[in-house]
Amino acid sequence: MAILVVVLVMLFLSTAVSTASKVNAKVRKTDVALTYKNADKGSEKTLTIKDNNTATKIINVQVDEYTSKNGYTYYRESKEQGAGT
């Protein structure tokens, strides 16, 4: 009985290792970096930054919205403001 348990555990472990290596290989090949040349530029938006969720200090910044081909949304400070991006 103990040998059967050991064999089953080894079988499950080898399957898990094999599956994990396949998933890791697929993730390594996925490009998740944002490059502005392959992102669609959306509209200009206003980003509001509050100090510790209070209204004691509020900064409004004009940002451009970019959506990458993999579905992520990024914001970049608008160049019209003279931002150093």
VOLO-388599 format. One record per residue: residue number from 1; residue in three letters; x, y negated, z of N, C-alpha, C, CB in turn. Coordinates in steps of 0.05 Angstrom, whole numbers, plus 5000, padded with zeros to 4 digits. Each point is the difference from the previous one (the first is absolute). Glycine has a CB too. Example, Ala and Ser with C-alpha at 12.3 -4.5 7.8 and 13.67 -1.06 7.14 Angstrom:
# residues 2
(site 1,"ALA",(5264,5114,5156),(4982,4976,5000),(5018,4976,5000),(4962,5023,5025))
(site 2,"SER",(5031,4956,4961),(5016,4976,5001),(4985,4978,5014),(5024,5013,4957))
***
This chain:
# residues 85
(site 1,"MET",(5016,5024,5000),(4984,4976,5000),(5017,4975,5000),(4964,5025,5024))
(site 2,"ALA",(5058,4975,4992),(5017,4977,5001),(5014,4994,4973),(5007,5009,5049))
(site 3,"ILE",(5000,5013,4937),(5013,4996,4974),(4980,4988,4980),(5030,5040,5010))
(site 4,"LEU",(4945,4967,4992),(4980,4988,4982),(4997,4970,5005),(4976,5044,4999))
(site 5,"VAL",(5024,4949,5026),(4998,4971,5008),(5025,4985,4989),(4973,5012,5041))
(site 6,"VAL",(5050,5000,4962),(5025,4987,4991),(4999,4997,4969),(5026,5019,5039))
(site 7,"VAL",(4965,5001,4947),(4999,4999,4971),(4980,4979,4991),(5012,5049,4997))
(site 8,"LEU",(4965,4949,5016),(4980,4980,4993),(5010,4971,5005),(4964,5033,5010))
(site 9,"VAL",(5050,4964,5013),(5011,4974,5006),(5021,4992,4980),(4991,5008,5048))
(site 10,"MET",(5026,5010,4944),(5021,4994,4980),(4987,4993,4973),(5032,5030,5024))
(site 11,"LEU",(4947,4984,4969),(4985,4995,4975),(4988,4972,5000),(4990,5049,4996))
(site 12,"PHE",(4997,4943,5027),(4988,4974,5002),(5022,4978,4999),(4962,5020,5026))
(site 13,"LEU",(5060,4985,4988),(5022,4980,5000),(5012,4996,4972),(5009,5012,5048))
(site 14,"SER",(4995,5009,4938),(5012,4998,4973),(4980,4985,4981),(5027,5042,5008))
(site 15,"THR",(4947,4963,4995),(4981,4986,4984),(5000,4970,5007),(4972,5042,4997))
(site 16,"ALA",(5029,4951,5028),(5001,4972,5009),(5025,4986,4990),(4973,5013,5040))
(site 17,"VAL",(5049,5000,4961),(5025,4988,4990),(4999,4995,4970),(5026,5022,5038))
(site 18,"SER",(4964,4997,4948),(4997,4998,4971),(4981,4977,4992),(5009,5050,4996))
(site 19,"THR",(4969,4949,5017),(4980,4978,4995),(5012,4973,5007),(4962,5032,5008))
(site 20,"ALA",(5051,4966,5014),(5012,4974,5008),(5021,4991,4981),(4991,5012,5047))
(site 21,"SER",(5025,5006,4942),(5021,4992,4981),(4988,4991,4974),(5031,5032,5021))
(site 22,"LYS",(4947,4980,4971),(4986,4991,4975),(4988,4972,5004),(4990,5048,4988))
(site 23,"VAL",(4998,4947,5035),(4988,4974,5006),(5022,4979,5001),(4962,5022,5025))
(site 24,"ASN",(5060,4984,4988),(5022,4981,5002),(5012,4993,4973),(5010,5018,5045))
(site 25,"ALA",(4992,5002,4938),(5011,4994,4973),(4981,4982,4984),(5023,5045,5001))
(site 26,"LYS",(4951,4960,5002),(4980,4983,4986),(5001,4971,5010),(4971,5041,4992))
(site 27,"VAL",(5031,4956,5034),(5001,4973,5012),(5025,4985,4992),(4973,5017,5039))
(site 28,"ARG",(5050,4997,4960),(5025,4988,4992),(4999,4989,4972),(5024,5031,5030))
(site 29,"LYS",(4961,4981,4952),(4998,4992,4972),(4980,4977,4996),(5013,5046,4987))
(site 30,"THR",(4971,4948,5033),(4980,4979,4998),(5012,4972,5003),(4965,5032,5018))
(site 31,"ASP",(5030,4951,4964),(5010,4972,5001),(4980,4983,5015),(5026,5006,4957))
(site 32,"VAL",(4981,4985,5066),(4982,4983,5016),(5010,4971,5002),(4986,5041,5026))
(site 33,"ALA",(5036,4953,4961),(5011,4973,5002),(4984,4981,4982),(5046,5019,5010))
(site 34,"LEU",(4950,4957,5000),(4986,4980,4985),(5021,4985,4983),(4964,4995,5035))
(site 35,"THR",(5031,5005,4939),(5015,4982,4982),(4979,4983,4987),(5038,5033,4992))
(site 36,"TYR",(4968,4941,5006),(4980,4981,4991),(4993,5004,4970),(5016,4968,5035))
(site 37,"LYS",(5002,5045,4950),(4995,5004,4972),(4979,5022,4995),(5047,4986,4991))
(site 38,"ASN",(4950,5033,5028),(4980,5021,4997),(4976,4996,5018),(5036,5031,4986))
(site 39,"ALA",(4960,4945,5025),(4977,4994,5017),(4982,4980,4986),(5028,5009,5042))
(site 40,"ASP",(4947,4994,4963),(4980,4981,4989),(4997,4977,5019),(4976,5037,4975))
(site 41,"LYS",(5028,4938,5014),(4997,4977,5017),(4971,4992,5002),(5046,4984,4986))
(site 42,"GLY",(4945,5014,5039),(4972,4992,5005),(4998,4970,5004),(4991,5044,5020))
(site 43,"SER",(4990,4948,4995),(4995,4972,5004),(5018,4989,5023),(4953,5006,4984))
(site 44,"GLU",(5047,4967,5017),(5014,4987,5022),(4982,4999,5024),(5028,4973,4968))
(site 45,"LYS",(4983,5033,5055),(4984,5001,5025),(5014,4984,5021),(4982,5045,4989))
(site 46,"THR",(5003,4949,5033),(5011,4986,5022),(5003,5019,5024),(4979,4957,4985))
(site 47,"LEU",(5045,5045,5025),(5006,5018,5023),(5001,4982,5024),(5026,5033,4972))
(site 48,"THR",(4958,4975,5049),(4999,4985,5025),(5015,5015,5021),(4956,4980,4987))
(site 49,"ILE",(5064,5007,5025),(5016,5013,5021),(4993,4985,5027),(5038,5013,4967))
(site 50,"LYS",(4954,5004,5052),(4993,4988,5026),(5020,5009,5021),(4952,5000,4988))
(site 51,"ASP",(5053,4983,5032),(5018,5006,5022),(4986,5017,5020),(5025,4957,4992))
(site 52,"ASN",(4982,5069,5010),(4989,5019,5019),(4969,5001,4999),(5040,4992,5029))
(site 53,"ASN",(4949,5007,4947),(4970,5001,4997),(4985,4977,5013),(5005,5049,4997))
(site 54,"THR",(5009,4930,5009),(4987,4976,5011),(5002,4978,4979),(5010,5013,5048))
(site 55,"ALA",(4975,4966,4957),(5000,4978,4981),(5019,4978,5008),(4953,5010,4989))
(site 56,"THR",(5067,4996,5028),(5018,4979,5009),(5019,4991,4978),(4997,5019,5046))
(site 57,"LYS",(5010,5000,4936),(5018,4993,4978),(4991,5016,4976),(5039,4990,5031))
(site 58,"ILE",(4952,4996,4948),(4990,5013,4976),(5016,4990,4976),(4954,5005,5019))
(site 59,"ILE",(5056,5014,4965),(5016,4993,4976),(4985,5012,4976),(5044,4999,5025))
(site 60,"ASN",(4950,4984,4955),(4988,5010,4975),(5021,5000,4979),(4955,4981,5013))
(site 61,"VAL",(5048,5042,4973),(5020,5004,4980),(4986,5010,4974),(5036,5010,5035))
(site 62,"GLN",(4971,4978,4943),(4989,5009,4974),(5017,5024,4991),(4984,4953,4988))
(site 63,"VAL",(5002,5069,5006),(5013,5025,4991),(4988,5010,4974),(5010,5011,5048))
(site 64,"ASP",(5007,5003,4937),(4990,5014,4976),(4996,5029,5008),(5025,4968,4969))
(site 65,"GLU",(4954,5044,5021),(4993,5028,5006),(5009,5017,4977),(4961,4986,5028))
(site 66,"TYR",(5053,5036,4978),(5009,5019,4979),(4990,5027,5008),(5041,4973,4990))
(site 67,"THR",(4949,5042,4990),(4992,5028,5004),(5017,5018,4983),(4952,4985,5011))
(site 68,"SER",(5061,5034,5002),(5018,5018,4985),(4983,5022,4987),(5038,4990,5032))
(site 69,"LYS",(4975,5025,4951),(4986,5022,4985),(4992,5023,5019),(5025,4987,4959))
(site 70,"ASN",(4988,5015,5064),(4993,5021,5018),(4979,4991,5021),(5046,5019,4994))
(site 71,"GLY",(4942,4957,5002),(4978,4991,5016),(5006,4983,5024),(4979,5040,4985))
(site 72,"TYR",(5046,4953,5020),(5008,4984,5023),(4996,4970,4992),(5033,5036,5017))
(site 73,"THR",(4960,4948,5003),(4997,4972,4996),(5022,4985,5016),(4950,5005,4993))
(site 74,"TYR",(5064,4977,4993),(5021,4985,5013),(4994,4970,4997),(5034,5037,4990))
(site 75,"TYR",(4977,4947,5028),(4996,4971,4998),(5028,4987,5000),(4955,5003,5024))
(site 76,"ARG",(5048,4976,4960),(5025,4986,4998),(4994,4970,5001),(5021,5038,4973))
(site 77,"GLU",(4994,4948,5042),(4996,4971,5002),(5002,4987,4973),(5018,5000,5046))
(site 78,"SER",(4962,4983,4948),(4999,4987,4974),(5024,4982,4995),(4951,5001,5002))
(site 79,"LYS",(5060,5000,4974),(5024,4984,4993),(4993,4970,4998),(5019,5039,4977))
(site 80,"GLU",(4955,4955,5018),(4992,4972,4998),(5005,4984,5025),(4966,5014,4967))
(site 81,"GLN",(5036,5000,5056),(5005,4986,5025),(5030,4995,5005),(4959,5021,5018))
(site 82,"GLY",(5058,4988,4964),(5028,4998,5005),(5011,5020,5019),(4996,4952,4990))
(site 83,"ALA",(4991,5071,5011),(5008,5021,5018),(5025,5013,4992),(4952,5008,5011))
(site 84,"GLY",(5064,5000,5008),(5025,5015,4995),(4995,5029,5001),(5026,4963,5018))
(site 85,"THR",(4962,5049,4961),(4994,5029,5000),(5023,5015,4988),(4952,4991,4998))
***
